Amino acid sequence: MDTGELASRAFQLPSEVVEICNLAKRIVRDELLPLEPTFLPHPGHAFGLKETLSLKAVFGDEVLERLTNIAHETGLWHLLVPEQFGGSGLSTLARVAILEEFYYTAVPFPFANVPNILYECRGNQIDRFLKPVIEGTKTTSFAQTEPNAGSDPGGMMQTRAVKDGKHWVINGTKMWISMAAECDIIMVQAVTDPDKRQKGGITMFLVDRHNPGVRVEEPGIKTWLGPRAAQYTVHFDDCRVPEEDVLGDVGKGFQLGQRWLTLHDRLLRGPYALGKMRRALDMSVSWAKQRRTFGKQLAERQAIQWKVVDMYIDLQALQALTYQTAARADAGEDIRTEAGMVKLVAMDWGARCVDHAIQIHGAMGESLELPLTLFYRYLRHGQIGGGANEIQRMQIARKLLRD
C-alpha cells in the first residue's frame, strides 16, 4: 500500500470510532471543562504527573472516583490497552483521534496509561508489573536521561549494570525523570556491555522504587512548568535487581526505549498538541467576535484575521500528518522518523498557535483563568523534552540523505 492510499484512508474513521470520539467530546464538555476554573490555578497538578494523581491532588477522591467510573463504564479506561489484556483493539489511528478530543481541556481524564514496552513483560512479570499498571494500582516512570546523557543517551550513558550471580547491580544517576517520586516501578536503562552500547549493550530493568539501592532527590527539579515538581534526579547505589526483572532481553533495552519514545513521546504528541490548538483557535475566534476596540470587533482587524488563519492552517496540516503517520503505524511500517517529524512540528506549531491565542486575548490571555499559558508552557517544553527538536531534524535528515 503506497503512502497516498494510506493518507486517503487516514481520514475515513469507522463509524464506531466516530461514535467514541463524540462520546469523548461530550465527556470533555459535560465533565472536564466545568472543572477547569478549580484546576488551572491549583498548585497540586504538575507536568508529567499521572492523570489519576493530578486529579486526586486537586479534587480529592470524589471527583477522581466519578471520572474513573465513567472511564470504566464507557470502556475508555482501556483505550491504549491491547485486546489480549482487556483492551478494545482500537487502531493507532482511532486512539489518536480519541485522544485529540480529551486534550481539548487542561483537566486530565483518567485511563490506563500503560507504557507500550511494558507489554514485553513475561511470566510472573505480567502479574507483578503489567496487570497492576493496567488496573491503575501501580504507576511507572521511564529512566533514560542522565546529567550528561540527554540527546545522546546511547553514546553517553554512564549508568552501569553488572551481573552478580542471579542479580544485576546497578550504579549511576538519572535526571529529569518524570514521576520518579510518585511511581511504583522505574523502567531503568543501564549499560551492560560498554563496547556494544546501543547496539546490543544496553538493558532495561524493572526496578521497585522502594528498592534500598534507589534514592530519589526531593524536592524535585523546579521548572517553569508549574509550582509542583514532577521531575527528579534518581541515584542508583549498588541497586540489586533480580535477573527475572529484566524487561525483554539482555542488551535490547535501548531498542525498547526507542519504541516507547516513538509511540508515547513522539507520535502521541500529535493529538496532545491538536487538542490544545483546537481549543486555542475556538477561544480566539470567540474572543475576536465579542471583543471591540476603537468601534470595531477584533474579528474585523486584518492582524487578528491572519493570526487566526495561520492557527487554522497549522492545525489542519498537523492533523493530516499525525493521522497519516498513525495509519502507517497500523499498516506495520517503521515510523520512527515520521513520529519524530510529528513531534517536531506538533511542538513548534502548537506553541506558535497558542502564542497567537495569548496575543489575541491580550492581558486576558495571561490570566490563569484561561488554559492558554498552561498549554503554552507544556508545548514549549515539548520542543526540548522527548528528544530536542534539533535531534528530530538530525534524524529526519539522516534518513533523507541515506535514502
N, C-alpha and C positions, 0 to 999 in steps of 0.2 A: 504494500500500500504506500503510495507516494505522499509527500508532505501536503500537497494541495488537497488530496482527498481527505486526509486527516483533518486539515483545517476546516473543510466544509462540514465535516461531521461534528466538529467541536462545539458548534452552536445548536445542534439538534438534540437537546436534552430530552430523554424519555419523559413521558407524561408523569410517571411515578416520581421522577426526580424533581420535576417542576412542582409537584404537589408538596414534596418535602421542603423545597425552597420557600414556597408560600407559607408553610407551617412555621418555618424558622422566622420568616418576616413577621408573622403575627405574634410570635413569642417576643421578638425584639420590641415591637410596638407596644404590646399589652403588658409585658412583664419587666423588661430590662430598661427601656427608656425612662419610665417613671422613677426608676431608682437612681438615675444619673445625678440629680441635684444633691443627693446624700453622698454618692460615691466619689464624685470628682474632687471635692475639697478635703476628703478624709485622708489622714496620713497612713492608714492601715494597709492600703494596696501598694503593690510595687511591681516594677517591670520584671518579668521573669518568674514571678510568683505564680504557682499553680492556681487555676481558676477557683477551685473549691476553697483554697486557703485565703485568697483575696476576698472572696465573698464572706467567709466566716470572720475575717479580720474587720470588715467594715460593718456588716449587718448582723452578725451573730448566727445562731443555729436556725432560727425560724425561717429566715429568707433562704438560707442555704438549703434547708430541708425541702422547702416548697419548690425551688428550682430544680433540685436533684430529683424530686418525684416527677416533675414534668419531663425531665430528660429520660428517665426510665420508662414512663408511661408512653412516651412518643417513640421510643427506640433510639433517640438521638444520643443517649449516653454511649452507645456502641458505634458511633458514626465512623471512627477511624479504626475499628477493630475488624480483623479478617473474619470471614464467615465461620472458619473452623473453631474460632474461640468465642462464638456468640454474636458476631457482627452481622450486619445486613448484607454484606457482599457488594456494597456500592463500589463503583469505579472511582478511580482517582479524580476524573473529571467531575463526577457527581459530588464528591466530597469538597472539591474546590468551590463549586457553585454554592453549596450549602454554607460553607464556612464564610464565604463572602457576605452572606446575609447577616451572620452573627457579628462580624467585625464592623458593622454599621454603628455600633454603640461601644462606649468605653467600658460598660458593665459586662464582665465575662459571663458566659453560660457554662455551667459545669458539664463535663463529659470525660470519658475515659481517654485522656490524652497520653497514649502509650507510645514511647519511642519505637519506631518501626523495627529497630535492630533487636529489641527485647524479644521479638518473636523467634529469635535464634536460640532461645532457652531450650535446654534438653533435659530429659529425665526429671529428677526432682527439682530442677531449677524452675520448671513450669509452675509447680505448686508453691515454691518458696518465694519466687520473684515475680513471674509473669502474671499469674492469676490475681494476686493481691493488688497489683497496679491496675489491672483491668477493672477490678471491683472498686477501686478508689480507696482501699485501706492502706496502701503504701504509695509513696511517690519516689521519683528518681531525679538525679541530676547527671549531667554529662561533663566529664573532666578530661579535656584535651589541652586547652590553652595553658601556657606556663609564662612566668615573668619574661623570659627571653625566647619564647617559642609561641608566637601568636600566628602570624601569617605563614610561617614555615614550620609547622609542628613536626612534620616527618623528618626534616633535616636537623632541627634544633632541639627536639625533645630531650630532656635530661632525666626525667623520672625513669628509674630502672626497676625491673622485677627480676629477681634471681631465684632459681629453683632451689629448694632446700627440703629434701625428702618429698613428702606429699603436700607441701605448701610452696607458695611463692612469697617472697619477701619483697615488699615494695618500699622504695625510698625516693623522695622527691617532693616537689612543690607544684601545685596547680593554682592558677589565678584567674579571676573573672568567672568563677563557676557559679552560675545561677542556681538558686535553691539549695546550695550545699548545706546550709544550717537547718533547713526545714525538711529535707528529704530523708528517706529511709535507706535508699540504695544509691551508691555513687558508681556510675559506669566509668571506670578509670582506664585510660590508655597508658601503657608503660612499655619502655624498650626492653625487649627480651633477647634481642640479637643486635648489638650495636653495628655490626658490619652490614646487615641487611636493612635495618630500619624499616621505612615504609614499604619496602619490597619483601616483606615476609618476616620482619624483625620487631614488630610492634603488636602487643597483645592487649585484648580488652578484658578487664576483670570486673566482676560484680562485687562491690565492697560494701559491707554493712557500715553505715555512717557511725555507728556506735562501737566499731572495732577500736580497741585501745591504741592501735597504731595510727588512728586518724585524728587530726586536730584541725578544727575549723576556726580561723581567726574571727572573733566577734568583738565589736560590731563589724558588720560587713563593710565593703568599699562604698563610700558615699559618692554619688554622682548626681548630675542634674536631672536624672530621670524621675526623681521623686524623693520625699523625705525619708522613706524607709528603704534600707539597703536589702537587696536580694541577691547580690553578687559577692563572692567571698574568695579569700585565699585559703587553700587547704594544704596542710602538710601531712605527708606520709612518712612516718618514722618507724622503720622496721615493722611495717604493717604486714602481718602474716595472713595470707588468704589461701584457703584450701584449694587444691588443684581442680576440684569439681566446680569451683566458682569462676572458672574461665568462661567467658561468653564466646561462643563459636570455637574456632580452632586457634591453637597457639600460633602466633605470628601473623594472624589475619585480622588483628584488631584495627589497624589503620583503615583497611577496606570497609570494615563495619562502620567506623566513624564517618567515612566519606558517604556511605549510604544514608546515614542519619542526616548528615548535613544536606545532601542532595534533596531529600524529600522535606524534612521538617524545617530546616533552617534556610532553604533556598526556594524551592517550588512553592511551599505554603506561605512564603512572604507575599506571593501574588495576591491571594484572596485577603490576606491580612491588610495589605495596602488598599485594595479595591474597595473594601467596605468603608474604610475611613475616607477615601477620596469621594465616594458617592455621598457620604454624609456631608462632607465639606462643600461639595457642589450644591446639594439640596439646600443647605443652610445659606449659602452665598446667594443663590437665586432668590430665595425667600426674603433675605435681608435687602437685597438690591431693589426689590419691588416695593418694600414698605418704607425704606429709609429715603428721606428727601433732603437735599442740600440746594440752597440758592434757588428754590422754587421748582426743582426737578427731582424725579426719582433717580437714585443711583443707577438704576437699570437703563436710563437714557444716556449715561455717560460712556463715551467710547472706551475710556481707560478701563472701566469696570467690565464692559462687554467683552473686551479682548481677553481679560483675565479669565472670565467665565468660559469663553471659547477654548482657551488653552487648557483649562482644567478638564473640560469635556473631551478634548482630543486625547489628552494623556490617559484618561480613564478608559476610553474606548480602545486605544492601542494596547494598553497593558492587559485589558481583559482578553483581547484576541490572542496575544502572546501567551498568557497564562493558560487559557483554555486549550490552545493548540498543544502546548507542552504537556499538559495533563493527559490529553488524548494520545500523544505519542508514548507517554509512560504506560498507558493502558495497552498500547499495541506491543509492548515489550521492548521498546527502543531504549538505548542508553541515552539518558537525558542529562548527564552531568553538566555538560557545557550549557545546554539550554536552560536548565534550572538556575545556573549561575547568572544567565542573562536575565531571567525573570527577577531574581533577587536584586540584581544591579539596577534595572530600570524601575522596579517597584519602589525601591527605597529613594532613588533620585526623583522620580516623577511624583511619588507620594508626598515627599517632603515639600517639593515645589508647589504641588496642588494645595496642600494645607497652608503653606506660607501665603499663597494668593488669598485664601479664605480669611486668614487672620487680617491681612491688609484691607480686604473689602469691608470687614467688620469694624475696622479702626480700633479705638480703645476697647470696645466691647470684645474684640477678638482675643484680647489678652486676659479676659476675665476667666476665673476658674469656674464660673457658672456655665461656661461652654466647654466642650471637649477638645477644642481646636489646639490649645497649647500642649495638652497631653498627647494628642495624636502626633503633633509635630515632633515632640521630643522622642517619641518611640520610633517614628520613621527616620528621623535624622540619626538616631543611634544605629539603625539598621544599615547605614552606609559604612559602618565600621564593624559591628557585630556580625558573627556568622561568616566571617571572611570578608575583609575590606573590599569595597568596590573596585579598588585598583587591582586586587588579586583576581577578581572575576574577569576584569578586562585582560589580564595576562593569560588566563586560561582560555578565554574565548579566542584571543589572538593566536595562541599556540595551536589550537585546533584548526583555525582558518589557514594558517601558514603551512601546517603539516598536510592538511587535506588538499 
